[in-house]
Amino acid sequence: MRFLAVLFFLLCSTGALAERGKDEDRLGEVHNEWSDWVLDTANTIDAFFSNTQGNESQQKTRLRVFVRIRYDDNEGGKISPGIRAKLSLPSTENRLHLILGDDEDEARLNDLADNQQNISLQLRGKTETPLKKLDFNIGIRRRDDKYQPYGRVRHNKTFQSANPWVPQLTNSVYYFTKSRLEYRGTANFNKVLGSHHFFRPSTVLRWYQNNSGQCDDGWCLDQYFSLYERLRRHKSEAIAYDAEIYLRNKPDPLIHDVVFKTRYRRMTNRKWLFWEMEPAIHFPAEYGHDATFRLTFRIEGLFGYNTEVNINQNFMPATAPWENTLTTSN
């Protein structure tokens, strides 16, 4: 109950900002100051890698700062702050990026406390197309409770066909100095259902050579089913319904967890600030597969270039189909 009271207070506080003129102006000033700092820092880094003056007119770096509050009937409450950014380096022909925070491929899998300690350089392939992408990463990540230099190669391909299902495959190979090889393969299938729904089943296979803290020291298989619904105010709010099944290579038990949840995201009166609510029921093996209630609240702000929120970014895994086919207003 204490957690719910704090959550209610946060939501009320977010709405109350619009009614406080002076506080609202000050919040806007702070946001602009931080955005200018983000862009100036990105330009400095860009100049370092290119040995030329940073190109301010092409600078498109955005920083995502968020706080996640989670309550679980078995594990209690937890607050996790986080940062995610891809620093734009336009002087390198936009092929080189500096990544701060978690990997989008792993956002559903890892705890934020570890994710936010990652930093890497990403080199994108020169022949990248909308249907095929190849990139390389080198940097430092936290694995097996240690900071480790690592490298990654990732290939992503979307297949075109007359079939109503659109398949997409992603293969990633990691090498860590201590944890050694890791593999992650993802198969997605996209399908538009009418004008108001978009469905995506995803299968993720992971394998770890030498990381005892992951997947019972072997492989694991994760299966996701997500249904996205177009809402009346689809430019300022989004909703998705998810079912998730986590399997492990140990037969006792084979099913690690099953999750049923709803995700709801909504913009505030600020174009750069939004919040997200996620009620869920899951059945973790470590607690005898008993039904367990979980509630997650997240508030996130954008700083830097073009801080207007795209409500579907990092929420829907593809461009919302109704954004291309429908022109209805909010």
C-alpha positions in Angstrom: 0.0 0.0 0.0 2.9 2.4 0.7 4.2 1.8 -2.8 0.8 2.6 -4.3 0.6 5.8 -2.3 3.9 6.9 -3.6 2.9 6.1 -7.1 -0.3 8.0 -6.8 1.6 11.0 -5.5 4.0 10.9 -8.5 1.1 10.9 -11.0 -0.7 13.7 -9.2 2.5 15.7 -9.1 3.1 15.3 -12.8 -0.4 16.6 -13.6 0.0 19.5 -11.1 3.0 20.9 -12.9 0.7 22.4 -15.5 -1.1 24.5 -12.9 2.0 26.1 -11.4 3.1 28.8 -13.7 6.4 29.7 -12.1 7.4 26.1 -11.5 6.5 25.3 -15.1 8.7 28.1 -16.4 11.6 27.0 -14.2 11.3 23.4 -15.3 11.4 24.4 -18.9 14.5 26.5 -18.3 16.3 23.6 -16.6 15.3 21.3 -19.5 16.7 23.7 -22.1 19.9 24.1 -20.1 20.4 20.4 -19.9 19.6 19.9 -23.5 22.2 22.5 -24.5 24.7 20.8 -22.3 24.0 17.4 -24.0 24.5 18.9 -27.5 27.6 20.8 -26.5 29.1 17.6 -25.0 28.2 15.6 -28.1 29.9 18.2 -30.3 33.0 18.1 -28.3 33.2 14.3 -28.6 32.5 14.5 -32.3 35.4 16.9 -32.7 37.7 14.5 -30.8 37.0 11.6 -33.1 37.1 13.6 -36.4 39.9 16.1 -35.5 37.6 18.8 -36.9 35.1 21.3 -35.4 31.9 19.5 -34.4 29.0 20.1 -36.9 26.4 21.7 -34.7 23.8 21.9 -37.5 23.8 18.1 -37.9 24.0 17.2 -34.3 21.1 14.9 -33.4 22.1 13.5 -30.0 19.3 12.8 -27.5 19.6 11.7 -23.9 16.8 9.6 -22.2 16.7 9.9 -18.5 14.2 7.8 -16.5 13.2 6.5 -13.1 11.6 3.1 -12.7 9.6 2.2 -9.6 8.7 -1.5 -9.3 6.7 -3.4 -6.7 6.5 -7.2 -6.6 4.5 -9.2 -4.1 7.5 -11.5 -3.5 10.4 -9.1 -3.7 8.9 -5.8 -2.5 9.6 -2.3 -3.9 12.7 -1.1 -5.9 13.6 2.2 -7.5 16.0 2.2 -10.4 17.2 5.3 -12.2 18.6 5.0 -15.7 20.2 6.8 -18.7 20.2 5.7 -22.3 21.8 7.7 -25.1 23.2 7.3 -28.6 25.6 10.2 -29.1 25.6 11.4 -32.7 29.0 11.9 -34.4 28.0 13.5 -37.7 31.7 14.3 -38.7 32.2 10.5 -39.0 29.4 10.4 -41.6 27.1 9.1 -38.9 28.7 5.7 -39.0 30.2 6.0 -35.5 28.1 6.4 -32.4 28.8 6.4 -28.7 26.3 4.3 -26.7 25.5 5.0 -23.0 23.3 2.7 -21.0 21.5 -0.5 -21.9 21.4 -2.3 -25.2 17.9 -2.1 -26.7 18.1 -5.8 -27.6 18.5 -6.6 -23.9 16.0 -4.1 -22.4 13.5 -6.8 -21.4 16.1 -9.2 -20.0 18.5 -7.4 -17.6 18.2 -5.4 -14.4 18.6 -1.7 -14.8 21.3 -1.6 -12.1 23.7 -3.4 -14.5 22.4 -2.0 -17.8 23.3 1.6 -16.9 27.0 0.8 -16.4 27.5 0.0 -20.1 29.4 2.2 -22.5 30.5 1.4 -26.1 31.4 2.7 -29.5 29.2 1.5 -32.4 30.3 1.4 -36.0 27.6 0.9 -38.5 28.0 -0.8 -41.8 28.6 1.3 -44.9 26.1 -0.5 -47.0 23.2 -0.3 -44.5 19.7 -0.3 -46.0 16.2 -0.1 -44.4 15.9 -3.9 -44.7 19.5 -4.9 -43.8 21.8 -3.6 -41.0 25.2 -4.5 -39.8 27.0 -2.9 -36.9 29.9 -3.5 -34.6 30.4 -2.5 -31.0 33.4 -2.3 -28.7 33.3 -1.1 -25.1 32.9 -2.0 -21.5 30.0 -3.9 -20.0 29.1 -5.5 -16.7 28.9 -9.3 -16.9 29.1 -11.9 -14.2 29.5 -9.1 -11.6 32.6 -7.8 -13.3 33.4 -4.9 -15.7 34.7 -6.5 -18.9 35.9 -5.1 -22.3 33.8 -6.7 -25.0 33.1 -6.7 -28.7 29.8 -7.4 -30.6 28.8 -8.0 -34.2 25.1 -7.7 -34.9 23.2 -8.4 -38.2 19.6 -7.5 -38.7 17.5 -8.4 -41.8 13.9 -7.9 -42.7 12.4 -10.2 -45.4 10.0 -9.0 -48.0 7.3 -11.4 -49.3 3.7 -11.6 -50.4 2.9 -13.3 -47.1 0.9 -11.2 -44.6 3.5 -12.0 -41.9 6.7 -9.9 -42.2 9.7 -11.9 -40.7 12.7 -10.2 -39.2 15.9 -11.9 -38.0 18.6 -10.5 -35.7 21.8 -12.4 -34.8 24.3 -11.0 -32.3 27.6 -12.5 -31.2 29.5 -11.1 -28.2 33.0 -11.7 -26.9 33.9 -10.8 -23.3 37.5 -10.9 -22.0 36.4 -13.1 -19.0 32.8 -14.4 -19.8 33.9 -15.3 -23.3 31.4 -16.0 -26.1 27.7 -15.1 -26.0 25.0 -15.5 -28.7 21.6 -13.9 -29.1 19.3 -14.8 -31.9 15.9 -13.1 -32.4 13.1 -14.0 -34.8 10.2 -11.5 -35.1 7.0 -11.8 -37.2 4.9 -8.7 -37.7 1.3 -8.7 -38.8 -1.2 -5.8 -39.0 -4.7 -6.9 -37.8 -7.2 -4.5 -39.3 -6.7 -0.7 -38.8 -6.5 -0.8 -35.0 -4.2 -3.7 -34.0 -0.6 -4.8 -34.7 0.6 -8.2 -33.5 4.2 -9.4 -33.0 5.4 -12.8 -31.7 9.1 -12.8 -30.9 11.4 -15.8 -30.2 14.7 -15.1 -28.5 17.4 -17.8 -28.1 20.4 -17.0 -25.9 23.6 -19.0 -25.2 26.4 -18.3 -22.7 29.8 -20.0 -22.8 31.1 -18.9 -19.4 28.5 -16.9 -17.4 27.1 -18.8 -14.5 24.7 -16.0 -13.6 22.7 -16.4 -16.9 20.4 -19.1 -18.1 21.5 -21.8 -15.6 25.0 -21.8 -17.2 23.8 -22.7 -20.7 21.0 -21.8 -23.1 17.6 -20.2 -22.6 14.6 -19.6 -24.8 12.2 -16.7 -24.3 8.9 -16.4 -26.2 7.0 -13.1 -26.4 3.6 -12.3 -27.8 2.6 -8.6 -28.0 -0.6 -7.0 -29.3 -0.5 -3.2 -29.8 -3.8 -1.3 -30.0 -4.4 2.0 -31.7 -6.1 4.3 -29.3 -8.2 7.4 -30.1 -5.3 9.7 -28.9 -2.7 7.5 -30.6 -0.2 10.4 -30.8 -0.1 11.0 -27.1 -0.9 7.6 -25.6 -0.1 3.9 -26.4 -1.1 0.5 -25.0 0.1 -3.0 -25.5 -0.9 -6.4 -24.1 1.9 -9.0 -23.6 2.3 -12.6 -22.7 5.9 -13.8 -22.0 7.3 -17.3 -21.4 10.8 -17.9 -20.2 12.4 -21.4 -20.6 15.7 -22.6 -19.2 17.9 -25.7 -20.0 17.5 -27.2 -16.6 14.5 -29.5 -16.4 13.8 -28.8 -12.8 11.9 -26.7 -13.7 12.0 -26.1 -17.4 9.6 -23.1 -17.2 11.4 -20.3 -15.4 8.5 -17.8 -15.5 5.3 -16.9 -17.3 4.2 -13.2 -17.4 0.9 -11.6 -18.4 1.0 -7.8 -18.5 -0.4 -4.6 -19.9 1.7 -1.6 -20.8 0.2 1.9 -21.0 2.2 5.0 -21.9 1.0 8.6 -21.9 2.6 12.0 -22.5 2.4 14.7 -19.9 1.6 18.3 -20.8 5.3 18.6 -21.6 6.3 17.4 -25.0 9.5 16.0 -23.7 8.2 14.1 -20.7 6.0 10.9 -20.5 5.1 8.2 -18.0 4.3 4.5 -18.3 2.3 2.1 -16.2 2.7 -1.7 -16.3 0.5 -4.0 -14.1 1.4 -7.7 -14.4 0.8 -11.2 -13.1 3.6 -13.6 -13.2 4.4 -17.2 -12.0 8.1 -17.4 -11.0 9.6 -20.9 -10.6 11.7 -19.8 -7.5 8.4 -19.1 -5.7 6.6 -22.4 -6.7 4.9 -20.8 -9.7 2.4 -19.0 -7.4 0.6 -16.2 -9.1 2.4 -13.0 -8.1 1.3 -9.4 -8.7 3.8 -6.9 -10.0 3.4 -3.2 -10.8 5.9 -1.0 -12.6 5.8 2.8 -13.0 8.3 4.7 -15.2 8.7 8.4 -15.9 11.1 9.5 -18.7 12.4 12.8 -20.1 14.3 13.6 -23.3 17.2 16.0 -23.5 19.2 17.3 -26.4 18.0 17.5 -30.1 14.3 17.4 -30.9 13.0 16.5 -27.5 9.4 16.1 -28.6 8.3 12.6 -27.6 7.4 10.0 -30.2 5.1 8.0 -28.0 5.9 4.7 -29.8 9.7 4.9 -29.7 11.1 2.1 -27.6 7.5 0.9 -27.0 6.3 -0.5 -30.3 9.1 -2.5 -32.1 8.2 -1.1 -35.5 6.6 2.0 -36.9 2.9 2.1 -35.9 1.1 1.0 -39.1 -1.8 3.5 -38.5 0.7 6.4 -38.6 1.2 5.7 -42.3 -2.3 4.8 -43.3 -4.5 7.0 -41.1 -4.5 10.7 -40.7 -7.0 11.1 -37.9 -6.2 13.7 -35.3 -6.0 13.4 -31.5 
